[in-house]
Amino acid sequence: MGQTMIDLTLKMTDNMPAHKLFQRPVIVPHYTHEKTIKDFELGTPNDRLSFATTFLGMVDHIGTHVDAFYHTNPNGDTVDNMPLDMFMGKSVCFDMRHIPDLGDIDVSDMEAAEEKAGVKVDGHIVLLCTGLHERHYPDVKVVWSNAGITADATNWLADRGSKLHGVEGPSTDKPSDNLFPNHRVCRDRGITHYEWLINLDQLIGKGEYQFFGPPLKIGDGSGSPVRAWAMVDD
């Protein structure tokens, strides 16, 4: 039996949508091939060498990213101090496509999805597919439409040893209020999450698989962009 890699990462682009509290990123050409071949005498006269670089100006919670414990807990670990092996491991995807925009994902939804997936959560990284990305991205409406995970549902995950969970869109909490129940329970229970994952529909019905989402080692980082992927059995 072979395995297939599924890329779960949103492409980072200039001025892409961001969470309601954060600035959009600036991702633009820095040095171009045209400029460097004109301004620098690299290589040989008969074989000039040009190069290109890109300028990135953004906060550490843009695109597909993971929150460090420090993001909501002033005494929590920054992303560079969190153990690398935390960001990979056994995972399951829950089908939450019945949850509407600005809806609540509650304990009953978790329990029904767990039974449907056929995987009992026991230390798993739990990813939640709501269909938000397919419905709205790249329209800025995506920033104002995501569902939220209730405090009870977040505790349900923590009670089952799930240190990480992940969602589509900019947040695990819905943008229509500022209560942030998921973030507050994550802070209190010592767990955290990924935001703005994509292609989660490709994981529904796959049972247990291996997830990988390593962060950059950003000194004192409150989070980090990640390249997230899953390895599923064929």
NUDOMI-474987 format. One record per residue (C-alpha): residue number from 0; residue in one letter; x negated, y negated, z negated. Coordinates in nm, 2 decimals, decimal comma, always signed. Each point is the difference from the previous one (the first is absolute). Layout:
<sites>
+--------+--------+--------+--------+--------+
| lumkol | lummar |   east |  north |     up |
+--------+--------+--------+--------+--------+
|    NUM |      A |      X |      Y |      Z |
...
+--------+--------+--------+--------+--------+
</sites>
This chain:
<sites>
+--------+--------+--------+--------+--------+
| lumkol | lummar |   east |  north |     up |
+--------+--------+--------+--------+--------+
|      0 |      M |  +0,00 |  +0,00 |  +0,00 |
|      1 |      G |  -0,13 |  -0,34 |  +0,10 |
|      2 |      Q |  +0,06 |  -0,35 |  -0,14 |
|      3 |      T |  +0,11 |  -0,33 |  +0,15 |
|      4 |      M |  -0,11 |  -0,34 |  -0,12 |
|      5 |      I |  +0,27 |  -0,26 |  -0,03 |
|      6 |      D |  -0,11 |  -0,36 |  -0,02 |
|      7 |      L |  +0,21 |  -0,19 |  -0,26 |
|      8 |      T |  -0,18 |  -0,34 |  +0,05 |
|      9 |      L |  +0,15 |  -0,32 |  +0,14 |
|     10 |      K |  -0,23 |  -0,18 |  +0,24 |
|     11 |      M |  -0,13 |  -0,32 |  -0,14 |
|     12 |      T |  +0,06 |  -0,30 |  +0,23 |
|     13 |      D |  -0,03 |  -0,38 |  -0,03 |
|     14 |      N |  +0,30 |  -0,16 |  -0,18 |
|     15 |      M |  +0,17 |  +0,33 |  -0,06 |
|     16 |      P |  +0,29 |  +0,00 |  -0,25 |
|     17 |      A |  -0,10 |  +0,00 |  -0,37 |
|     18 |      H |  +0,17 |  +0,02 |  -0,33 |
|     19 |      K |  +0,21 |  -0,30 |  -0,09 |
|     20 |      L |  -0,25 |  -0,12 |  -0,26 |
|     21 |      F |  -0,31 |  +0,04 |  +0,22 |
|     22 |      Q |  -0,15 |  -0,19 |  +0,29 |
|     23 |      R |  -0,01 |  +0,16 |  +0,34 |
|     24 |      P |  -0,35 |  +0,11 |  +0,11 |
|     25 |      V |  -0,23 |  -0,17 |  +0,24 |
|     26 |      I |  -0,16 |  +0,26 |  +0,23 |
|     27 |      V |  -0,17 |  -0,17 |  +0,30 |
|     28 |      P |  -0,31 |  +0,04 |  +0,22 |
|     29 |      H |  -0,32 |  -0,12 |  -0,16 |
|     30 |      Y |  -0,28 |  +0,05 |  +0,25 |
|     31 |      T |  +0,11 |  +0,11 |  +0,34 |
|     32 |      H |  -0,20 |  +0,18 |  +0,27 |
|     33 |      E |  +0,03 |  -0,31 |  +0,22 |
|     34 |      K |  -0,14 |  -0,23 |  -0,27 |
|     35 |      T |  -0,28 |  +0,23 |  -0,12 |
|     36 |      I |  -0,14 |  +0,08 |  +0,35 |
|     37 |      K |  +0,00 |  -0,38 |  +0,06 |
|     38 |      D |  -0,15 |  -0,11 |  -0,34 |
|     39 |      F |  -0,24 |  +0,28 |  -0,09 |
|     40 |      E |  -0,28 |  +0,14 |  +0,20 |
|     41 |      L |  +0,04 |  +0,36 |  -0,11 |
|     42 |      G |  -0,12 |  +0,30 |  +0,19 |
|     43 |      T |  -0,22 |  -0,05 |  +0,30 |
|     44 |      P |  +0,04 |  -0,24 |  +0,30 |
|     45 |      N |  +0,13 |  +0,29 |  +0,21 |
|     46 |      D |  +0,21 |  +0,15 |  -0,27 |
|     47 |      R |  +0,16 |  -0,26 |  -0,23 |
|     48 |      L |  +0,17 |  +0,12 |  -0,32 |
|     49 |      S |  +0,32 |  -0,16 |  -0,11 |
|     50 |      F |  +0,21 |  +0,07 |  -0,31 |
|     51 |      A |  +0,33 |  -0,08 |  -0,15 |
|     52 |      T |  +0,12 |  -0,05 |  -0,36 |
|     53 |      T |  +0,34 |  -0,08 |  -0,16 |
|     54 |      F |  +0,08 |  -0,24 |  -0,28 |
|     55 |      L |  +0,23 |  +0,13 |  -0,27 |
|     56 |      G |  +0,17 |  -0,24 |  -0,24 |
|     57 |      M |  +0,25 |  +0,16 |  -0,23 |
|     58 |      V |  +0,10 |  +0,11 |  -0,35 |
|     59 |      D |  -0,05 |  +0,36 |  -0,10 |
|     60 |      H |  +0,36 |  +0,10 |  +0,03 |
|     61 |      I |  +0,05 |  -0,03 |  +0,37 |
|     62 |      G |  +0,12 |  +0,28 |  +0,23 |
|     63 |      T |  -0,03 |  +0,35 |  -0,12 |
|     64 |      H |  -0,16 |  -0,04 |  -0,35 |
|     65 |      V |  -0,01 |  +0,14 |  -0,35 |
|     66 |      D |  +0,05 |  -0,19 |  -0,32 |
|     67 |      A |  -0,28 |  +0,02 |  -0,26 |
|     68 |      F |  +0,11 |  +0,03 |  -0,36 |
|     69 |      Y |  -0,14 |  -0,35 |  -0,06 |
|     70 |      H |  +0,26 |  -0,14 |  +0,25 |
|     71 |      T |  +0,27 |  -0,01 |  -0,27 |
|     72 |      N |  -0,20 |  +0,08 |  -0,31 |
|     73 |      P |  -0,27 |  -0,25 |  -0,11 |
|     74 |      N |  -0,17 |  +0,29 |  -0,19 |
|     75 |      G |  +0,03 |  +0,25 |  +0,28 |
|     76 |      D |  -0,28 |  +0,13 |  +0,22 |
|     77 |      T |  -0,09 |  -0,20 |  +0,31 |
|     78 |      V |  +0,00 |  +0,20 |  +0,32 |
|     79 |      D |  -0,38 |  +0,05 |  +0,00 |
|     80 |      N |  +0,02 |  +0,17 |  -0,34 |
|     81 |      M |  +0,29 |  +0,24 |  +0,08 |
|     82 |      P |  -0,11 |  +0,36 |  +0,07 |
|     83 |      L |  -0,03 |  +0,07 |  +0,37 |
|     84 |      D |  +0,16 |  +0,34 |  -0,02 |
|     85 |      M |  +0,32 |  -0,16 |  -0,13 |
|     86 |      F |  +0,08 |  -0,13 |  +0,35 |
|     87 |      M |  +0,04 |  +0,35 |  +0,16 |
|     88 |      G |  +0,16 |  +0,33 |  -0,08 |
|     89 |      K |  +0,32 |  +0,20 |  +0,03 |
|     90 |      S |  +0,30 |  -0,20 |  +0,11 |
|     91 |      V |  +0,36 |  +0,02 |  +0,11 |
|     92 |      C |  +0,23 |  -0,23 |  +0,19 |
|     93 |      F |  +0,35 |  -0,07 |  -0,11 |
|     94 |      D |  +0,27 |  -0,08 |  +0,25 |
|     95 |      M |  +0,16 |  -0,32 |  -0,11 |
|     96 |      R |  +0,14 |  -0,11 |  +0,33 |
|     97 |      H |  +0,35 |  -0,02 |  -0,15 |
|     98 |      I |  -0,11 |  -0,29 |  -0,22 |
|     99 |      P |  +0,11 |  -0,33 |  +0,16 |
|    100 |      D |  -0,20 |  -0,32 |  +0,03 |
|    101 |      L |  -0,03 |  -0,15 |  -0,35 |
|    102 |      G |  +0,13 |  +0,32 |  -0,15 |
|    103 |      D |  -0,12 |  +0,17 |  -0,32 |
|    104 |      I |  -0,18 |  +0,33 |  -0,01 |
|    105 |      D |  +0,11 |  +0,16 |  -0,32 |
|    106 |      V |  -0,05 |  +0,33 |  -0,19 |
|    107 |      S |  +0,28 |  +0,17 |  +0,18 |
|    108 |      D |  -0,16 |  -0,08 |  +0,33 |
|    109 |      M |  -0,33 |  +0,14 |  -0,12 |
|    110 |      E |  +0,16 |  +0,32 |  -0,12 |
|    111 |      A |  +0,19 |  +0,06 |  +0,32 |
|    112 |      A |  -0,30 |  -0,08 |  +0,22 |
|    113 |      E |  -0,22 |  +0,23 |  -0,21 |
|    114 |      E |  +0,24 |  +0,29 |  +0,04 |
|    115 |      K |  +0,03 |  -0,07 |  +0,38 |
|    116 |      A |  -0,38 |  -0,01 |  +0,04 |
|    117 |      G |  -0,04 |  +0,33 |  -0,19 |
|    118 |      V |  -0,30 |  -0,13 |  -0,19 |
|    119 |      K |  +0,03 |  -0,05 |  -0,38 |
|    120 |      V |  -0,19 |  -0,31 |  -0,09 |
|    121 |      D |  -0,29 |  +0,09 |  -0,23 |
|    122 |      G |  -0,29 |  -0,25 |  +0,04 |
|    123 |      H |  +0,09 |  -0,07 |  +0,36 |
|    124 |      I |  -0,05 |  -0,32 |  +0,19 |
|    125 |      V |  +0,36 |  -0,08 |  +0,09 |
|    126 |      L |  +0,07 |  -0,19 |  +0,32 |
|    127 |      L |  +0,35 |  -0,15 |  +0,07 |
|    128 |      C |  +0,13 |  -0,03 |  +0,36 |
|    129 |      T |  +0,28 |  -0,25 |  +0,02 |
|    130 |      G |  -0,02 |  -0,07 |  +0,38 |
|    131 |      L |  -0,07 |  -0,37 |  -0,08 |
|    132 |      H |  -0,30 |  -0,03 |  +0,23 |
|    133 |      E |  +0,19 |  +0,14 |  +0,30 |
|    134 |      R |  +0,30 |  -0,22 |  -0,06 |
|    135 |      H |  -0,18 |  -0,33 |  -0,04 |
|    136 |      Y |  -0,37 |  -0,02 |  +0,08 |
|    137 |      P |  -0,15 |  -0,24 |  +0,13 |
|    138 |      D |  +0,29 |  -0,23 |  -0,07 |
|    139 |      V |  -0,06 |  -0,21 |  -0,31 |
|    140 |      K |  +0,33 |  +0,14 |  -0,13 |
|    141 |      V |  -0,19 |  +0,30 |  -0,12 |
|    142 |      V |  -0,14 |  -0,21 |  -0,28 |
|    143 |      W |  +0,35 |  -0,07 |  -0,13 |
|    144 |      S |  +0,16 |  +0,34 |  +0,05 |
|    145 |      N |  -0,18 |  +0,27 |  -0,18 |
|    146 |      A |  +0,17 |  +0,22 |  -0,26 |
|    147 |      G |  -0,13 |  +0,01 |  -0,36 |
|    148 |      I |  -0,09 |  +0,28 |  -0,24 |
|    149 |      T |  +0,19 |  -0,03 |  -0,33 |
|    150 |      A |  -0,18 |  +0,01 |  -0,34 |
|    151 |      D |  +0,17 |  +0,34 |  -0,07 |
|    152 |      A |  -0,12 |  +0,15 |  +0,33 |
|    153 |      T |  -0,35 |  -0,13 |  -0,07 |
|    154 |      N |  +0,00 |  +0,16 |  -0,34 |
|    155 |      W |  +0,13 |  +0,32 |  +0,17 |
|    156 |      L |  -0,32 |  +0,01 |  +0,22 |
|    157 |      A |  -0,23 |  -0,08 |  -0,30 |
|    158 |      D |  +0,17 |  +0,27 |  -0,21 |
|    159 |      R |  -0,10 |  +0,26 |  +0,27 |
|    160 |      G |  -0,36 |  -0,11 |  +0,01 |
|    161 |      S |  +0,02 |  -0,20 |  +0,32 |
|    162 |      K |  -0,28 |  -0,26 |  -0,03 |
|    163 |      L |  +0,07 |  -0,14 |  +0,35 |
|    164 |      H |  +0,30 |  -0,06 |  +0,22 |
|    165 |      G |  +0,04 |  -0,18 |  +0,32 |
|    166 |      V |  +0,26 |  -0,19 |  +0,21 |
|    167 |      E |  +0,06 |  -0,17 |  +0,33 |
|    168 |      G |  +0,00 |  -0,38 |  +0,00 |
|    169 |      P |  -0,16 |  -0,26 |  -0,22 |
|    170 |      S |  +0,11 |  +0,12 |  -0,34 |
|    171 |      T |  +0,13 |  +0,27 |  -0,22 |
|    172 |      D |  +0,24 |  -0,26 |  -0,14 |
|    173 |      K |  +0,27 |  -0,17 |  +0,20 |
|    174 |      P |  -0,05 |  -0,37 |  +0,09 |
|    175 |      S |  +0,35 |  -0,11 |  -0,10 |
|    176 |      D |  -0,10 |  -0,04 |  -0,37 |
|    177 |      N |  -0,31 |  -0,06 |  -0,21 |
|    178 |      L |  +0,05 |  +0,27 |  -0,26 |
|    179 |      F |  -0,26 |  +0,24 |  +0,16 |
|    180 |      P |  +0,11 |  +0,31 |  -0,20 |
|    181 |      N |  -0,23 |  +0,23 |  +0,19 |
|    182 |      H |  -0,31 |  -0,21 |  -0,05 |
|    183 |      R |  +0,08 |  -0,05 |  -0,37 |
|    184 |      V |  +0,05 |  +0,37 |  -0,06 |
|    185 |      C |  -0,32 |  +0,08 |  +0,20 |
|    186 |      R |  -0,19 |  -0,25 |  -0,22 |
|    187 |      D |  +0,14 |  +0,16 |  -0,32 |
|    188 |      R |  -0,04 |  +0,36 |  +0,11 |
|    189 |      G |  -0,35 |  -0,03 |  +0,15 |
|    190 |      I |  +0,10 |  +0,10 |  +0,36 |
|    191 |      T |  +0,00 |  -0,20 |  +0,32 |
|    192 |      H |  +0,10 |  +0,02 |  +0,37 |
|    193 |      Y |  -0,06 |  -0,06 |  +0,37 |
|    194 |      E |  +0,20 |  -0,25 |  +0,20 |
|    195 |      W |  +0,06 |  -0,04 |  +0,37 |
|    196 |      L |  -0,05 |  +0,35 |  +0,11 |
|    197 |      I |  +0,13 |  +0,10 |  +0,34 |
|    198 |      N |  +0,09 |  +0,33 |  +0,19 |
|    199 |      L |  +0,15 |  +0,15 |  -0,32 |
|    200 |      D |  +0,28 |  +0,15 |  +0,21 |
|    201 |      Q |  -0,26 |  +0,24 |  +0,14 |
|    202 |      L |  -0,05 |  +0,14 |  -0,35 |
|    203 |      I |  +0,36 |  +0,08 |  -0,07 |
|    204 |      G |  +0,06 |  +0,38 |  -0,02 |
|    205 |      K |  -0,38 |  +0,08 |  -0,01 |
|    206 |      G |  +0,01 |  +0,11 |  -0,36 |
|    207 |      E |  -0,33 |  -0,05 |  -0,19 |
|    208 |      Y |  -0,29 |  -0,15 |  +0,19 |
|    209 |      Q |  -0,33 |  -0,18 |  -0,07 |
|    210 |      F |  +0,00 |  -0,38 |  -0,02 |
|    211 |      F |  -0,30 |  -0,23 |  +0,03 |
|    212 |      G |  +0,00 |  -0,38 |  -0,06 |
|    213 |      P |  -0,35 |  -0,11 |  -0,12 |
|    214 |      P |  -0,04 |  -0,37 |  -0,08 |
|    215 |      L |  -0,29 |  -0,23 |  +0,07 |
|    216 |      K |  -0,24 |  -0,05 |  -0,29 |
|    217 |      I |  +0,09 |  -0,36 |  -0,06 |
|    218 |      G |  -0,17 |  -0,14 |  -0,31 |
|    219 |      D |  +0,27 |  -0,11 |  -0,25 |
|    220 |      G |  +0,26 |  +0,08 |  +0,26 |
|    221 |      S |  +0,37 |  -0,01 |  -0,09 |
|    222 |      G |  +0,07 |  +0,24 |  +0,28 |
|    223 |      S |  -0,13 |  +0,09 |  +0,34 |
|    224 |      P |  +0,10 |  +0,07 |  +0,36 |
|    225 |      V |  -0,03 |  +0,37 |  +0,07 |
|    226 |      R |  -0,01 |  +0,23 |  +0,30 |
|    227 |      A |  +0,26 |  +0,26 |  -0,10 |
|    228 |      W |  +0,07 |  +0,33 |  +0,16 |
|    229 |      A |  +0,15 |  +0,34 |  -0,07 |
|    230 |      M |  -0,11 |  +0,35 |  +0,10 |
|    231 |      V |  +0,30 |  +0,22 |  +0,07 |
|    232 |      D |  +0,01 |  +0,37 |  +0,09 |
|    233 |      D |  +0,11 |  +0,08 |  +0,36 |
+--------+--------+--------+--------+--------+
</sites>
